[in-house]
Amino acid sequence: MKAVAIHDYGGVDKLVYQDIDTPVPGPGQVLVRLRATGVNHLDHDTREGLSGFPHALPHVPGIEGAGEIAALGEGVSDLAEGDRVSIGIIASCGKCRLCLAGKENLCENAQALGVSMWGTYAEYVCCYESQLVRLPDDLSFEKAAASHLCFSTAWHMAVSLAGVQAGQDVLVNAAGSGVGSSAIQIAKLHGANVIASAGTDEKLAKARALGADATINYNSQDLAEEAVRLSGGKGPDLVIESVGGEVLVKSIEAVCRDGMVVTCGAHAGETIELDVIQLFRKHVRLQGSALATRLETAHVLQLVADGKLEPAIHSVLPLAQAQEAATLTANRNFFGKMVLTP
């Protein structure tokens, strides 16, 4: 089969489009013929050797995708060849305390697609039954690959953790990212007033087209001051944060009394100085978030199929052009999601 592999860490030139053996599913696994693959920033970090997760080289990146089941491993009984599925990153054990509590996204013994397992930058991939969500019949593979991770993550943050409500002021940072562009739509779906922030006016214009009520360019404006002003002087009730660094600091400064900041990323800085007095005097809830459950994922994929949510797809490229997608990712010169088609 054709795949994109990395044999050494480094720049986009380390992504090699080549022939490799088609994998064979083991016990509890299925072989999926991929029709579309979502591109994520973790793919960039994996190629650069900066992900913080150990894996052997050579390695095939890619943490989400969609396709059809091509073969079943021993012990798989709830799926059949030809089933249309979307693939998530987490292969949960189903036995640890968190899995038993319905929080398989936090599994203590998880394997991770495209990290500890070979990923979806390929024509075929082996994954576990616990990673799969059935696709609605009328949802395209491309939309599924662009929606699985970002919409489910944003839903977990805004709905499951924060309980976003109609009438709230919600600040969504990194509006041009997959999670940001998804969170704008999810907050609007729940009747919130959305303030979107990004680093360029072009991305902010696209955020308004997705439904954002107001926008902030955090490279030319003070994020905290503008967020407070645009929320009537009190500050946003909820911040959906995936940037880290100074943007996270400003988000905590901006959020209102008894407000909440939910964060899932830190590409702009993993370590910050935190004003603890501000945190407790304003009664701020600072919540970390990691991925989503299969139930949440199935729900958002159905919402996409129903036309209530729409992935912002920047481009669909052939798998052979993975280097081009990686360059756009490295330069952050895209809006929403990119998709590769084997």
C-alpha positions in Angstrom: 0.0 0.0 0.0 1.0 3.6 -0.3 1.7 5.5 2.9 3.6 8.6 4.2 6.2 7.7 6.7 8.9 9.5 8.7 12.3 7.8 9.1 14.0 10.7 10.9 12.7 13.7 12.8 12.8 17.2 11.2 11.1 19.4 8.6 8.4 18.6 6.0 11.0 16.9 3.8 11.0 14.0 6.3 7.5 13.0 5.1 8.2 10.2 2.6 5.5 8.9 0.3 6.4 5.3 -0.3 5.2 1.7 -0.6 4.9 -0.3 2.6 3.3 -3.6 3.5 -0.4 -3.5 4.1 -0.9 -4.3 7.8 -2.8 -7.4 9.0 -5.4 -6.9 11.8 -4.6 -8.7 15.1 -7.0 -9.9 17.8 -9.6 -7.1 18.5 -8.5 -5.1 15.5 -9.9 -4.2 12.2 -8.3 -3.2 8.9 -9.8 0.0 7.5 -9.4 1.1 3.9 -9.0 4.8 4.4 -10.9 7.2 2.2 -10.0 10.5 4.0 -7.5 11.5 6.7 -7.7 14.6 8.9 -4.5 16.7 9.3 -3.7 17.9 12.8 -1.0 19.8 14.6 0.0 16.7 16.5 1.1 15.3 13.2 3.5 18.3 12.9 4.8 17.8 16.5 5.3 14.0 15.8 7.3 14.7 12.7 9.5 17.2 14.5 10.0 14.9 17.4 8.3 17.4 19.8 5.2 15.5 20.7 6.5 14.2 24.0 5.1 10.7 23.1 7.6 7.9 22.5 7.4 6.0 19.2 9.8 3.9 17.1 11.0 5.0 13.7 10.0 4.5 10.9 6.5 5.8 11.8 3.3 6.6 9.9 1.6 9.7 11.4 -2.1 10.6 11.4 -4.5 10.5 14.3 -7.9 10.4 12.6 -9.5 9.3 9.4 -12.6 7.7 7.8 -13.1 4.8 5.5 -14.5 1.3 5.1 -13.7 -1.9 7.1 -11.7 -4.2 4.8 -11.0 -7.1 7.2 -11.7 -8.2 10.7 -9.3 -9.5 13.3 -10.1 -12.4 15.7 -12.7 -11.6 18.3 -14.4 -8.6 16.5 -18.1 -9.3 16.3 -20.0 -6.0 16.3 -18.7 -4.9 12.9 -18.7 -6.2 9.4 -16.6 -5.8 6.2 -17.8 -2.8 4.3 -19.1 -0.9 7.3 -18.4 2.9 7.0 -16.5 4.1 10.1 -14.7 7.1 11.5 -11.5 6.5 13.5 -10.4 8.2 16.6 -7.0 8.5 18.2 -7.6 6.7 21.5 -7.6 2.9 21.7 -9.0 2.5 25.2 -8.6 -0.6 27.4 -12.2 -0.7 28.6 -11.1 -2.0 32.0 -9.5 0.9 33.9 -11.4 3.0 36.4 -11.9 5.8 33.9 -13.1 3.6 31.1 -15.6 2.0 33.5 -16.8 5.5 34.4 -17.5 6.2 30.7 -14.4 8.4 30.3 -12.5 6.3 27.8 -11.0 9.5 26.4 -8.9 9.5 29.6 -8.1 5.8 29.6 -5.1 5.0 31.8 -3.8 2.3 29.5 -4.6 3.8 26.1 -2.8 3.3 22.9 -2.8 6.2 20.5 -3.3 6.2 16.7 -0.5 7.9 14.9 1.5 8.0 18.1 2.1 4.6 19.7 0.4 3.0 16.7 0.9 3.6 13.0 -1.6 6.2 11.8 -3.8 7.2 9.0 -1.4 8.8 6.5 -1.9 5.6 4.4 -4.3 3.7 2.2 -5.0 1.2 5.1 -4.7 1.3 8.8 -5.1 -1.2 11.6 -7.0 0.0 14.6 -9.0 -1.4 17.5 -12.8 -1.7 17.7 -12.8 0.7 20.6 -11.6 3.5 18.2 -14.4 3.3 15.7 -17.6 5.2 15.3 -20.1 4.2 12.7 -20.7 6.9 10.1 -24.2 8.2 9.2 -25.1 7.0 5.7 -25.2 10.5 4.3 -22.0 11.8 5.8 -19.1 12.0 3.4 -15.7 10.5 4.3 -14.1 14.0 3.8 -16.5 15.7 6.2 -16.1 12.9 8.7 -12.3 13.1 8.7 -12.5 16.9 9.1 -15.0 16.6 11.9 -14.2 13.7 14.2 -11.5 15.2 16.3 -12.2 18.9 16.2 -16.0 18.9 16.7 -15.9 16.2 19.4 -13.2 18.0 21.3 -15.0 21.3 21.1 -18.2 19.7 22.1 -16.5 18.0 25.1 -15.1 21.4 26.1 -18.1 23.6 25.6 -21.0 21.3 26.3 -19.9 18.4 28.5 -17.5 20.3 30.7 -18.7 23.9 30.5 -22.4 23.4 30.0 -22.6 26.4 27.5 -26.0 28.1 27.6 -28.1 30.5 25.6 -27.3 34.1 26.3 -23.8 33.5 27.6 -20.8 35.5 26.2 -18.3 32.9 24.9 -14.7 33.8 23.9 -13.3 31.3 21.4 -9.6 31.6 20.9 -7.7 30.4 17.8 -10.8 30.8 15.6 -8.9 29.6 12.6 -8.0 26.2 14.1 -10.1 23.1 13.9 -11.2 23.2 17.5 -11.8 27.0 17.3 -13.9 26.9 14.1 -15.9 24.1 15.6 -16.4 25.8 19.0 -17.8 28.9 17.3 -20.5 26.8 15.7 -21.3 24.7 18.8 -21.6 27.8 21.0 -23.9 29.5 18.4 -26.0 26.3 18.2 -26.6 26.7 21.9 -27.6 30.3 21.6 -24.5 31.9 23.0 -23.0 35.3 22.0 -19.6 34.4 20.4 -16.5 36.5 20.5 -13.8 35.0 18.3 -10.1 35.7 18.5 -7.3 35.0 16.0 -4.0 36.4 14.8 -5.1 37.7 11.4 -8.0 39.8 10.1 -8.5 37.3 7.3 -9.2 34.5 9.8 -11.5 36.8 11.8 -13.5 37.5 8.6 -14.0 33.7 8.2 -14.9 33.4 11.8 -17.7 35.9 11.4 -18.9 33.9 8.4 -19.2 30.9 10.7 -21.4 32.9 13.1 -19.1 34.8 15.4 -20.8 38.0 16.7 -17.6 39.9 17.4 -13.9 39.4 16.8 -10.5 40.3 18.3 -7.1 40.3 16.6 -4.9 39.3 19.5 -1.8 40.4 17.6 -2.9 44.0 17.3 -5.5 44.3 20.1 -5.4 43.6 23.9 -7.3 40.3 24.1 -8.5 40.8 27.7 -9.6 44.5 27.3 -11.5 43.8 24.1 -13.1 40.6 25.5 -14.3 42.6 28.5 -15.6 45.5 26.4 -17.4 43.2 23.9 -19.1 41.3 26.7 -20.7 44.5 28.2 -17.9 45.2 30.7 -18.2 42.0 32.8 -16.0 39.6 30.8 -16.9 36.4 28.9 -18.7 33.7 30.9 -16.7 31.0 29.1 -13.4 30.9 27.3 -12.6 28.0 24.9 -8.8 28.1 24.8 -6.3 26.1 22.7 -3.4 28.5 22.3 -1.6 28.6 25.7 1.1 31.2 26.5 0.1 34.8 26.8 -3.3 34.1 25.2 -4.2 31.8 28.1 -3.0 34.5 30.6 -5.1 37.1 28.9 -8.1 34.7 28.9 -7.9 34.2 32.7 -7.7 38.0 33.0 -10.7 38.5 30.8 -13.1 35.9 32.1 -15.9 37.2 34.3 -16.5 36.5 38.0 -17.7 32.9 38.4 -16.6 32.3 34.8 -14.8 29.3 33.3 -11.8 28.8 31.1 -11.4 25.4 29.3 -8.1 24.7 27.7 -7.0 21.9 25.4 -3.7 23.1 23.9 -0.6 25.1 24.4 1.3 25.5 21.1 2.1 29.1 21.9 3.6 28.3 25.3 3.3 25.4 27.7 4.3 27.3 30.9 2.7 30.5 32.1 2.8 32.8 35.1 -0.6 32.5 36.8 -2.1 35.2 39.1 -3.6 33.0 41.7 -5.2 35.9 43.6 -7.1 36.8 40.4 -8.1 33.2 40.0 -9.7 32.8 43.4 -11.0 36.3 43.9 -13.0 36.0 40.7 -14.0 32.4 41.5 -12.6 31.3 38.1 -12.8 27.7 37.1 -9.8 26.6 35.1 -10.5 23.3 33.4 -8.2 21.1 31.3 -9.7 19.0 28.5 -8.5 16.1 26.5 -10.3 14.7 23.5 -13.9 13.3 23.8 -15.8 10.0 24.2 -17.2 7.9 21.4 -20.7 8.8 22.4 -19.9 12.5 22.1 -18.2 11.8 18.7 -21.2 9.9 17.4 -23.5 12.7 18.4 -21.5 15.5 16.6 -21.0 13.4 13.5 -24.8 13.0 13.3 -25.1 16.8 13.8 -22.8 17.3 10.8 -24.7 14.8 8.8 -27.9 16.7 9.6 -26.4 20.0 8.5 -26.5 21.6 11.9 -22.7 21.7 12.1 -20.3 22.2 9.1 -16.6 21.5 9.2 -14.5 24.4 7.9 -12.4 22.5 5.3 -9.4 24.6 4.1 -8.4 22.1 1.4 -8.6 18.4 0.3 -5.3 17.2 -1.0 -4.0 13.8 -2.3 -2.0 11.8 0.3 1.1 12.2 -2.0 0.9 16.0 -1.2 1.3 15.5 2.6 4.3 17.8 2.5 2.2 20.7 1.2 -0.4 20.2 4.0 2.5 20.0 6.6 3.9 23.3 5.3 0.5 25.0 5.7 0.3 23.5 9.2 3.8 24.7 10.2 3.0 28.2 9.0 -0.5 28.2 10.4 -1.6 29.5 7.0 -4.9 27.8 6.9 -8.4 28.0 8.3 -10.2 25.0 9.8 -9.1 21.6 8.7 -7.1 20.0 5.9 -7.9 16.6 4.6 -5.7 14.1 2.7 -7.3 11.5 0.4 -5.3 8.3 -0.3 
